Amino acid sequence: MTDQGGTGLRVDAVVQRDAFRLEVDFAAPPDEVLGVLGPNGAGKTTLLRALAGLTVLSEGVITLDGQVLDDTDVVVAPEERPVGLVFQNYRLFPHLTVRDNVAFSPRCRRLGRRESRRIADDWLARLGIADLAARKPPQLSGGQAQRVALARTLAGDPALLLLDEPLAALDAQTKVEVRGELRRHLSQFRGATLLVTHDPLEAMVMADRLLVIEDGRIVQHATPAEVARRPATPYVARLVGLNLYRGVLGDGGCVTLDDGGRIFVAASSAAGAVTEGARVLVAVRPNAIAVHTERPAHASPRNVWEGTVTGMELLGDRVRAQVSGSPSALVDLTPAAVAELHLVEGGRVWLSAKATDLDTYAEVG
């Protein structure tokens, strides 16, 4: 295994490709799984390609355990980098056995056939798939292929592990089984790991910290708990299932929203002593918003506004309604409440939310 005394990954880099520009500055220490999230076209794949040496930087530097991988003077070739990449389609060699697929990595490090197979057998045993050694990839299930791909990568003794949508090719049931197992294996890896995924649950469960990229720049870098509680952008809010509003904090806790309307927040909910006149973000849980068919006559919440139901979908044991208005909102209700309120698409409703249920914090950037 790679030297455990490393300093991890440090990236301060720019990649310019035609009109697209990726500009990132972050670190990932050893033993940390960094989840990388972002919409399509945000720059996640470009970042992975730059770290793997498949795309050269336009500016900046990438260092791994103190070794420069890429800057204006040095570009380490992909095959010379201590970087392991697991592709979402695994890319196993169909004509080789599982053992020889895994042994391919140490062979690339110029180790002999016998030593390479010994290392392969060791990793197959560690990942609990020694019984698959003589099989070929077409004989494997999706979960088995994922384990073999991981074993092949780890057999190369990388200091940095890059996982590109590692569970995307699995069916829902297999994904649940493999997710926890993969997290256990990653917890034993002593280098830094970058996990690129579109699945917020996958990121929340498997990552120690999250890096969210939008339009080629980092918009949030924090723990999963912080990202889930205080998303920095509407995209992140949608990922974690929150309503997020931007606006300016005024007198008496009144936030004038950029997209129309206003919301009153409690002074205790404004994090970091946000001052009057500051730009803020207001996060609201869908289950913190109540739905009424008429304007509440004696409602205690300070926030009451009218809207139109534009959509409804069943999410497990709840119904999520989309309501347009000032502001628009996602609202969670029980199926019984939907029936009792006679909610239908196109119907007019009133929404209410207590000021104390709103989380308010300063907008950054």
Secondary structure, 3 states (H helix, E strand, C coil): CCCCCCCCEEEEEEEEECCEEEEEEEEECCCCEEEEECCCCCCHHHHHHHHHCCCCCCEEEEEECCEEEECCCCECCHHHCCEEEECCCCCCCCCCCHHHHHHHHHHHCCCCHHHHHHHHHHHHHHCCCHHHCCCCHHHCCHHHHHHHHHHHHHCCCCCEEEEECCCCCCCHHHHHHHHHHHHHHHHCCCCEEEEECCCHHHHHHHCCEEEEEECCEEEEEECHHHHHHCCCCHHHHHHHCCEEEEEEECHHHEEEECCCCEEECCHHHECCCCCCCCEEEEEECHHHCEEECCCCCCCCCCEEEEEEEEEEEEECCEEEEEEEECCCEEEEECHHHHHHHCCCCCCEEEEEECHHHCEEEECCC
